[in-house]
């Protein structure tokens, strides 16, 4: 396991981050703790959660992921771990999240942080992220910006000012963005510089062989602002393993939750997946190892977020750190990408 600096922070994160959004829905607390124990034993020091997890989110399960982690975390050497979580933004109708009030403003940030600290059973959060912007943006597979959807939003400088207070109070160490745009990255960065407020050190966006949108304007933004991408969905909800090429396997996420992962149900996805699976076979790699090694190879990715519902899946995903793609394989992947560019943006 390698460790990389996260943006301009002093956090040295493992190149694999353990994602936890299935804890409390598809995974029991015993299974969650087994995954956490195994991951730490393999060198993972970075764990990512969110206040709204598990997903699909509901009032019955809201907060269970952090609760499961907290029951495990209280028995660990806290200073050896990097814990990340997120505040849910407005616009998705989750009435059970903080009583339905979800603006990224002073009251909501302070309540969300305190609630997460309580569930996680810790005194501080290493990386606190805005799960999606307070303002309107296309997200989670949407690709078209609609000006008629723009409404009132909490000014970015005001958001940063509250985070500054929470950092000074010792409750969080660094802040990050998620599901953000190049414009958003620029605005957060400029506000921080001009007003002497906390700098964003990371962005957590989807990135995989089926969705390389980040390669363009977002890559330029994070390069100049020295921000690291925490790549989520590196296996594209499991589609890049090839398991959905011949139907929907029993107990798979997209099988269990019909409306989940819509961005991966688009027309050209199967064609691209089949091509990537064939490359993996030709080079005697598992499709999962190929997909994960590709994401790890990107210069802007200090850590790749993996998630698994079984220990066997987790083991395979973690074993991918031993795979380094050579120039020839990367060129073959680029050829497929040129033929089927971003079928699941």
C-alpha angles and dihedrals in degrees: 000000000000126000125217134191112254108229113294093334129105090240114121104199128192113252087243119055120196111236115206109187093123094059108113095017111048096007129056122221089258092053091046092053091047090054092047093049093048094047094050090049088056093053102267110146099167124082124180126202140151136215092242095052139149102064136244077052124220140163090254096055101029111135096008094118093058090042092054091048091048093055088054097039095057088068096048136086095261099199091058093061135070111215121194129184138161144231115230115237130218130272105059102088099238099158092180094061107094091329092302096299105121109153112134092243135126099276095044096045093050093047094045093049093047092047092050092048090052094049093044091047092224137118096228144020117223097207122019115190137192100236092211130348122285087227127067115277132151106264146171096027099334111125107177122083112221114198091199089068094059113112142150117323139175108263112253092233089056091051091051092048091058092047088051090058092047091050091050088051088058095241097116131020105200139005132226141181130232134197086008133155133228090256090053093049090051093048095049091046095048094046091051092051096045097045101033092244130145115296120231109244102185147023123206111206135149113271130167143122090287095047117040096150088124089068090080130046095352092054089052091050096050092045094057094039095043095235124152125226116230096202114215127191093027088163093044094240088313095304091117090060086068093235093126096051092094101036135293116316118224114266093011114139097246089046093052097042110041098194095043123112097012092166089067095053094072123125102260099040097093093050092052093043091052090052093050092047089053091053090052092051092047091056095041094248129130112248089242093054091049093050095045094044089052092056091046090053094064115106093223097054115089091168137016118212114224128186130189138178095203132045089235091058091047092052092051092048093050092047088063089082086078092060120089117180116225126220094265094055092046090052091051090052090050091052091056090045091053090051094045107021115193100333090176107038 
